[in-house]
């Protein structure tokens, strides 16, 4: 349904582009050969401008809402795992644990010496 609308819209846009020079620009009286050159250039420019419309848009990567939700769910799980690993690493830091042990030993020695 959406693709049929886009094809119809592209067709209407093409017709509008082809008719717009006739509707809005007064053509000069010139020889038939130069008129053919202008028409060929106009057709080429119009075609070049409409080529990107023929390419599928990036939003077409999600053909359904389910695929979009699955990608968000996967990305969320990956972020949770990364943050969880960082939190675990900060809590289980061996250097911090060793510093606490040394501090406890130094405090015990100071108590014994006092």
N, C-alpha and C positions, 0 to 999 in steps of 0.2 A: 504494500500500500504506500509506504513512504517512498520507495524507489520510484513508483509510478508518478507520484507527485513531483519528485525532483526532476524526472525526465520531462514532465509537462512544464514545470517552471523553467527548466533550461531551454526548452523549445520556445516558450513565450519570450524569454530574455533574448534569444537569438533573433527572433522576429523583430522585437523592439529595437535591438541594435542595428538591424539592417534597415529599418524604416526611419530611425531617428535622424539620419542626415537629410533625408527628403523632407521630414516634417519641420526641422528647426534651422536648417542652413539653406540659404538661397544659393542654388547652383549657378555658376557663371556660364555664360554662353561660350562654349569652346568647341574645338574640333572633336569629332567622335573618337579619335585615337586617345586623346588625353583623358576623356571621360572614362574610357575603358581602363586606363591605368589607375585612375582614382578608385574605380570600383574594385579592381583587383587588389589594390593596397588596403582598401577598406575591408574587403572580405578577409584578407590575410590578417589584418590587425584584430578583427572581430574573432576570428578563429583562434588566434594566439591568446586572446584575453579569456576565451571560454574554455580553453583546454584544462585549466585547473579544476573546473567544475566536473569534468569527466572523471577525474581521479577520486577514488573513495576517500571520504573525509576521515581524519583520525578518530573521530567519535564512533566510527563504524567498528572499531576494535571490540567494543562491548555490544555484541549482538543481542544480549538480553540483560535484564536486571540481575539475574542470578549470577552471571559471569562477573559482573561488576561487584556484587556483594562478596563473592568468593575471593576476588582479588583483594578487597579491603580486609577481609577476614585473615587471609594469609599474611598480608603486610602487618596487620595488628599483632598477630602471633609472633612474627619475626621480631618486631619491636619489643614485645614483652620478654621474649627470650634474651635479647641483647641487654635490656635493662636489668633483668634478673641476674645475668652473668656478671654484670658490672657490680651489682649490689653484693653478690656472693663474694666476689673478689675483694671488695672493700672490707667486708666483715671477716674474711678468712685470710687477711694479710699476715703472712708469717713474720714480717719485720715488726709490725705493731705488737704482735704477741710476744716476740722476743724482747722488745723494749719493756713491756709490762713485767716480764719475768725478771729482767735485770733490775728494774726499779724495785720490785718486791725484795730481791736479794739485797740490794743496797740499803733499803729501809730496814731489813732484818739485821744487817751488820751494824747499822747506826744505832739501832735499839740495843743491841748486845754490847756495843762499845760505850754507851751512855750510862 
